[in-house]
Amino acid sequence: MFAPYHYECDLREFASVNQLERWLEINPVSYTIYIFQSEDGPYYGDCDDYAFELIKDARKEGYDLQFYPAKTTKKGVSHAMCVIIIGNEYYFIEPQTDEVTLGGLID
């Protein structure tokens, strides 16, 4: 399961959405199958596992990527995504498919 990672460094933004998308293309998280072992046996990773792995990889390379729990149903079922700021805009990243979507303006 997820364990917090602590890095002593200054995190930076991606210079552009294009740079982010190129980084996502070469990052292996979206095409990796995660299988974890629990007391009940093995289980496949889901959205939060992919989000935490993507965040870990981004921070290893000095990028400021954050976790975003997105509520998706009226019953309160959540979906984990990542969020990143580039310039004056924030973007959501679907960690299992690398889809990047503009969230909105900051200013």
N, C-alpha and C positions, 0 to 999 in steps of 0.2 A: 504494500500500500504506500501511499504518499508519505514521504518524510521531508520536513522543511530543509531547504538548502540555503546556506548563508554564504554570500560572496562579498568580500571586501573590495569593492570597486565602484567607480562612478558609472552608472548605467546611462546609455544614450538612446536617442530615438533613431529609427531608420530615417535616412535622408528623404525617402520618397516611398510611395506605395509600390512603385516598380521594384525598388530595392527589396522591400519586404516580400513581394511575390517571388522574386528570384531566390531569396533565402529560403522561403517555404518549399520551393521546387526541389532544392537539394537536401533539405532537412528530412530525415527518414521517419519522423513520427507518424505521419499520416498513412504510410504504407507498411507499418509494423503492426503485427498482431501481438498484443500483450496478454499473457496468461499468468495469473497470479495464483499462489497456493494459499489457501485458508484452512481453518480447522474443518470446514465442511467439504474440502476438496478444491480442485482447481476451478477458476472462473476466468472468463474473458474480461479484459479491461473495457471500460465504457468511457463516456465522454469526459468525465473528470480525470480519469487516468491519462488520457491523451492530452488534455489541457495542461496538467502538471508536468508531463514529459516535455511538451513544447516550451513551456515557461522555463524549465530547467535548462534546456538547450540554448534558448535565447539568452538567458542570464550568463551562461558559461561564455558566450561570445560577446557579452557586454551590452545586450539590448534590454530595454525596460518593457517587458511584456507582463501583463497582469491577468489574474483569474477573474472571470465574470460569470456569476451564476444567473442564467437567464431563465425566468419563469416561462414555461411554455403551455401550461394547461390551467384550467380553472380549478382543478383538484390540487394544485400546488406542486406538481411534478416539475422538477427543475432540470435544466440542461446546462452543462458547463461549456463555456466558450472562453476565449481569450480576448482581451481588449488592449489596444495600443494607441498611443497618441503620435501623430505625425503632423508637425506644424501646428495649425489651429483646428485640426480635425481629429476625431477619434474613430477607430475602425474596430469592428468585431471580426474575429478569426474563428472559423469552425475548425477545431483542431483535428478532426478525423478526415476532413476533405481538403483543408487549406483554403476554403472559400473565404475571401476578404470582402466585407460589406461596410460601406460608410455608415457610421452611427450618427454623426452630426458634427456641428461646429462647437468649438469650445468658447469662442468669443461671440 
